[in-house]
């Protein structure tokens, strides 16, 4: 609790027809979309990786 944790998805998992199924082949994902998302996260995390910014902690009290 209080530690930011993120899951990054590149598609809507509730409507993804191939996720964890036999039909989930390398040709089924939208690789261009995945690449754009990965690049965006890489660019946006540069200042954190460089130590210029830090992730803020969640105030647990505010969640209750």
N, C-alpha and C positions, 0 to 999 in steps of 0.2 A: 504494500500500500504506500502511496506517495511517490512511487517511482514511475516516471513516464515510460510506457511501453507501447509500441506501435506495430500494427500489422499492415503491411502494404500489399494491396491487391491490384492486379492489373485488369481485372474483369469482375463483373457482378457474380459472385460465387453462388448466390441463390438461384441464378438462372444459367449457370455454366453447364452445358450439356455433357461435357467430356471429363470433368474433374473426377479423378480417382476411378475412372472406368477404363475398360479395355480400349475404348475408342480414343483415349488420351494419348495421341501420338505427337511427335515433334512438329508435325505440319498443322495441328489443330489450333494452337494458340496464335494470337495476333502479335507476332514478334516485333513488328514495327512499333506498336503501341507499348509493349513491354520495354523496348529500348528507350523510347521517349520518356517514360516514367522513371526508369532507372537513372537516366541522365539528369532529369530534373531533381531527383533526390540527391544525387551526387553533388550537383552544383549548389543546392540549398544547404548542404551539410558542411561545405568547405570551411566556414568560419568556426564551426564547432570543432572540427578535426584540427584546425590550426590553433585551437585554444583561445580564440578571441571571444567566443561566446560559450555559455554553458547552458545546459537544459535546466529549466526551473522545476522545482519539486512541486507536486500537487499538494495543496493543503487539504489533508484528509477530512478535517472538520467541515470544510465547505461542501463535501460530498454527502454528509449525513443529513 
